[in-house]
């Protein structure tokens, strides 16, 4: 019983798949669910109906409800509503909770301006509202989606926002993003590539720590501090979560004399490629011509060696090799063919 003579649900032991919570028990109004994991014993639950009397609701009671697919809010509830089984505040400007068992692609209403936790969700893909400016800390912690396109409105990614999202393979960061906070993508072990936009001026400590399959990083701000970003690195903080850590071979693309180049030069497993270089300009004289074609031909024949950056810039056909096919393509270009 609460101080105002109302009731709160403290613990649920119901084993049914579909639960409809009561408005009243006896003559007393039920107004909320209290307690982290208070529904942990209702582990078969697939749907919950919330009555109009509930005035306080968040995600914490349902953290162990892995089969929960849908929540339905009574249409007369003054504070909350549901859209496709997902809970929002009444005017659909704030996301409240997505059931952990919901799958497939979810498109968020474009009126939403603020996020709460999507942590541990089972969605394959999420399309966020174009009004979201910040992804708060821990929002997508441990999520199972494979790809995510972030809205152009986004300016900040909070601490641990995507940490331990082991299935995340690709993410498109918007050009208006300015801040990537502490451990934002830590241990996203499936992430293969990322482009850090030009307006990003703050990448906090261990933001990309433990991303062991991250092999392509493009940095468009020549002055952003990457010192503690942990790109291509693994900290002791995550021993036990990634026991099979293998140091990735990373290609870092950035501007000449940039902080990206400085960072890459610190580590043997990171190769820097200048994005202001001319593709096919193996000898670095600013043009791709017959001299470069001959140089690649000699490399392909085993007569000379090229460093990793030269091999990358020489691969004009994009097959991952610098060989006679690239040499012929450059020669034809130089000849105007």
C-alpha positions in Angstrom: 0.0 0.0 0.0 1.2 3.5 -0.9 0.9 6.6 1.3 -2.1 7.8 -0.8 -4.0 4.6 -0.1 -3.3 3.2 -3.6 -1.6 -0.1 -4.5 1.5 -1.0 -6.5 2.4 -4.3 -8.0 5.5 -5.5 -6.1 5.9 -9.1 -7.5 4.2 -11.1 -10.2 4.2 -14.9 -10.2 1.6 -15.4 -12.9 2.6 -18.0 -15.5 0.1 -17.1 -18.2 1.3 -15.8 -21.6 -1.2 -12.9 -21.6 -1.7 -10.7 -18.5 -4.2 -8.0 -17.9 -3.3 -6.0 -14.8 -6.3 -4.8 -12.7 -7.5 -1.3 -12.1 -8.6 -2.1 -8.6 -8.1 -4.7 -5.9 -11.1 -4.5 -3.7 -11.8 -0.8 -3.3 -8.2 0.2 -3.8 -6.7 1.6 -7.0 -3.6 0.0 -8.5 -1.4 2.7 -9.9 2.1 1.3 -10.6 4.6 -1.5 -10.8 7.5 -1.2 -8.4 10.8 -3.0 -8.2 13.6 -3.9 -10.6 12.8 -7.3 -12.1 9.5 -7.6 -10.2 8.1 -9.7 -13.1 11.1 -12.1 -13.2 8.9 -15.1 -12.2 6.4 -14.3 -15.0 8.9 -15.6 -17.5 6.3 -17.0 -20.0 4.6 -13.7 -20.5 4.1 -12.5 -24.1 1.7 -9.5 -23.6 0.7 -7.2 -20.8 -2.4 -4.9 -20.7 -1.9 -1.8 -18.5 -5.0 -0.2 -17.1 -5.9 3.5 -17.2 -5.1 3.9 -13.5 -1.4 3.3 -13.9 0.4 6.7 -13.6 4.0 5.5 -13.3 5.7 3.1 -15.6 9.2 2.3 -16.8 11.2 -0.7 -18.1 12.8 -1.9 -14.9 10.1 -4.4 -13.8 10.4 -6.3 -17.1 14.2 -6.8 -17.5 13.8 -10.6 -17.2 10.8 -10.9 -19.5 12.6 -12.1 -22.6 9.5 -13.5 -24.3 7.4 -10.3 -23.8 6.4 -9.1 -27.3 3.7 -6.5 -26.7 2.4 -4.0 -24.2 -1.1 -2.5 -24.6 -2.0 0.7 -22.7 -5.6 1.5 -22.0 -6.7 4.4 -24.3 -7.9 6.4 -21.3 -4.5 6.2 -19.5 -3.5 9.9 -18.8 0.2 9.4 -19.0 1.0 6.6 -21.4 0.1 5.1 -24.8 1.2 2.2 -26.9 2.1 2.1 -30.6 2.5 -1.4 -32.1 3.1 -2.8 -28.7 5.7 -0.3 -27.7 5.2 2.2 -24.8 5.4 6.0 -25.2 4.3 9.0 -23.1 0.8 10.2 -23.9 1.8 12.7 -26.6 4.4 10.3 -28.2 7.3 12.6 -27.7 9.2 10.2 -25.4 10.0 6.5 -25.9 9.4 4.6 -22.6 9.8 0.8 -23.3 10.1 -1.7 -26.1 9.4 -5.3 -25.0 12.5 -7.5 -25.2 10.8 -10.3 -27.2 9.7 -8.0 -30.0 11.4 -8.9 -33.3 11.8 -7.7 -36.9 12.1 -4.1 -38.0 10.6 -1.3 -35.8 10.0 2.2 -37.2 9.6 4.7 -34.4 7.0 7.5 -34.8 8.6 10.6 -36.0 7.2 12.7 -33.2 9.6 11.1 -30.7 12.2 13.5 -29.3 13.6 11.5 -26.3 14.8 8.0 -25.7 14.9 5.7 -22.7 16.3 2.2 -22.6 16.1 -0.2 -25.6 18.6 -2.4 -23.7 18.7 -6.1 -24.6 16.0 -5.8 -27.3 15.6 -8.5 -30.0 14.9 -6.3 -33.0 16.7 -6.9 -36.2 16.6 -3.2 -37.2 15.4 0.1 -35.7 14.5 3.2 -37.5 14.7 6.1 -35.1 12.7 9.4 -35.2 14.3 12.3 -37.0 13.9 14.4 -33.9 16.2 12.5 -31.7 19.3 14.6 -30.7 20.8 12.4 -28.1 21.1 8.7 -27.4 21.5 8.5 -23.6 23.9 6.2 -21.8 23.1 2.4 -21.9 20.2 2.9 -24.4 21.0 0.0 -26.7 23.3 -1.9 -24.4 23.3 -5.6 -25.3 20.9 -5.2 -28.2 20.7 -7.8 -31.0 20.1 -5.7 -34.1 22.5 -6.0 -37.0 22.3 -2.5 -38.4 21.1 0.9 -37.5 20.9 4.2 -39.3 20.9 7.1 -37.0 18.9 10.3 -37.7 20.4 13.4 -39.1 19.3 15.3 -36.0 21.6 13.3 -33.7 24.4 15.2 -31.9 25.5 13.0 -29.1 26.0 9.2 -28.4 26.2 8.6 -24.7 28.3 6.3 -22.6 27.9 2.6 -23.3 25.0 3.4 -25.6 25.8 0.5 -27.9 28.2 -1.5 -25.7 28.0 -5.3 -25.9 25.8 -5.2 -29.0 27.5 -8.3 -30.3 25.5 -8.6 -33.5 25.9 -4.9 -34.7 27.6 -5.1 -38.1 27.1 -1.6 -39.5 26.0 1.8 -38.2 25.7 5.0 -40.2 26.7 8.0 -38.1 25.0 11.3 -39.1 27.0 14.4 -40.2 25.7 16.5 -37.4 27.1 14.2 -34.7 29.6 16.0 -32.4 30.2 13.6 -29.4 30.9 9.9 -29.0 31.1 9.3 -25.3 32.9 6.8 -23.0 32.7 3.1 -24.2 29.9 4.0 -26.6 30.7 1.1 -28.9 32.8 -1.0 -26.5 32.8 -4.7 -27.4 30.7 -4.5 -30.6 32.6 -7.5 -31.9 30.7 -7.8 -35.2 31.2 -4.1 -36.2 33.3 -4.1 -39.4 33.5 -0.4 -40.5 32.7 3.1 -39.3 32.9 6.6 -40.7 33.4 9.3 -38.0 31.8 12.5 -39.3 33.6 15.8 -39.7 31.7 17.6 -36.8 32.8 15.0 -34.2 35.2 16.8 -32.0 35.0 14.5 -29.0 35.7 10.7 -28.9 35.9 9.7 -25.2 38.0 7.0 -23.7 37.5 3.4 -25.0 34.7 4.5 -27.3 35.6 1.7 -29.7 37.4 -0.7 -27.3 37.3 -4.4 -28.1 35.8 -4.1 -31.6 37.9 -7.0 -32.9 36.4 -7.1 -36.4 36.6 -3.4 -37.0 38.9 -3.2 -40.1 37.9 0.1 -41.7 37.8 3.4 -39.9 37.3 6.7 -41.7 38.0 9.9 -39.8 36.7 13.1 -41.5 37.8 15.6 -38.8 41.6 16.1 -39.1 41.9 17.4 -35.6 39.7 15.1 -33.5 41.5 13.5 -30.5 41.7 9.7 -31.0 44.3 9.1 -28.2 42.0 7.1 -26.0 39.5 5.9 -28.6 41.0 2.3 -28.4 40.5 1.8 -32.2 42.2 -1.5 -33.0 42.8 -2.1 -29.3 41.5 -4.1 -26.4 41.5 -3.0 -22.7 41.8 -5.1 -19.6 38.4 -3.8 -18.6 36.7 -6.4 -20.8 38.7 -9.5 -20.1 36.1 -12.3 -19.6 33.8 -10.8 -22.2 36.1 -11.3 -25.2 38.5 -14.1 -24.2 39.3 -14.9 -27.9 40.5 -11.4 -28.7 42.4 -11.2 -32.0 44.1 -7.9 -32.9 42.4 -6.6 -36.1 44.3 -5.3 -39.0 42.8 -1.8 -39.4 42.9 0.5 -42.3 42.4 4.1 -41.1 41.4 6.6 -43.7 42.0 10.3 -43.0 43.7 13.5 -44.1 47.5 13.9 -44.4 49.1 15.2 -41.2 45.9 14.6 -39.3 45.3 13.2 -35.8 44.2 10.0 -37.6 47.6 9.7 -39.3 49.3 10.3 -35.9 47.2 7.7 -34.2 47.7 5.1 -36.9 51.5 5.6 -36.8 51.5 4.5 -33.1 50.3 0.9 -33.8 51.7 -1.8 -36.0 48.2 -3.2 -36.8 46.8 0.1 -38.2 47.6 1.3 -41.7 46.9 4.9 -42.6 45.6 5.8 -46.1 45.2 9.5 -46.9 41.8 10.2 -48.3 43.2 13.3 -50.1 45.5 11.0 -52.0 44.8 10.2 -55.7 43.6 6.6 -56.2 46.3 4.8 -58.2 49.0 7.3 -57.2 51.4 4.6 -56.0 54.5 6.8 -56.1 52.8 9.7 -54.3 53.6 12.4 -56.9 49.9 13.5 -57.0 48.9 11.9 -60.3 48.0 8.3 -61.4 49.9 7.7 -64.6 52.2 5.2 -66.4 54.9 5.5 -63.8 52.5 4.2 -61.2 51.4 1.4 -63.6 54.9 0.3 -64.0 55.6 0.4 -60.3 52.5 -1.8 -59.6 53.6 -4.2 -62.4 57.1 -4.6 -60.8 55.4 -5.2 -57.4 53.2 -7.8 -58.9 56.2 -9.5 -60.4 58.0 -9.6 -57.0 60.7 -7.2 -58.1 59.9 -4.4 -55.5 58.0 -4.1 -52.3 55.2 -1.6 -51.4 54.0 -0.6 -48.0 50.4 -1.2 -46.9 49.3 2.3 -47.7 50.8 2.0 -51.2 49.0 -1.3 -51.8 45.7 0.2 -50.7 46.0 3.3 -52.9 47.1 1.1 -55.8 44.0 -1.2 -55.6 42.0 0.8 -58.1 39.6 -2.0 -59.0 38.7 -2.6 -55.4 39.4 -6.4 -55.3 41.8 -6.1 -52.3 45.0 -6.6 -54.3 47.5 -4.5 -56.1 48.3 -6.4 -59.2 48.6 -6.4 -63.0 44.8 -5.7 -63.4 45.3 -2.5 -61.5 48.4 -1.6 -63.5 46.5 -2.1 -66.8 43.6 0.0 -65.6 45.9 2.9 -64.7 47.8 2.6 -68.0 44.5 2.7 -70.0 43.4 5.8 -67.9 46.8 7.5 -68.6 46.4 6.8 -72.3 42.9 8.2 -72.4 41.2 4.9 -73.1 
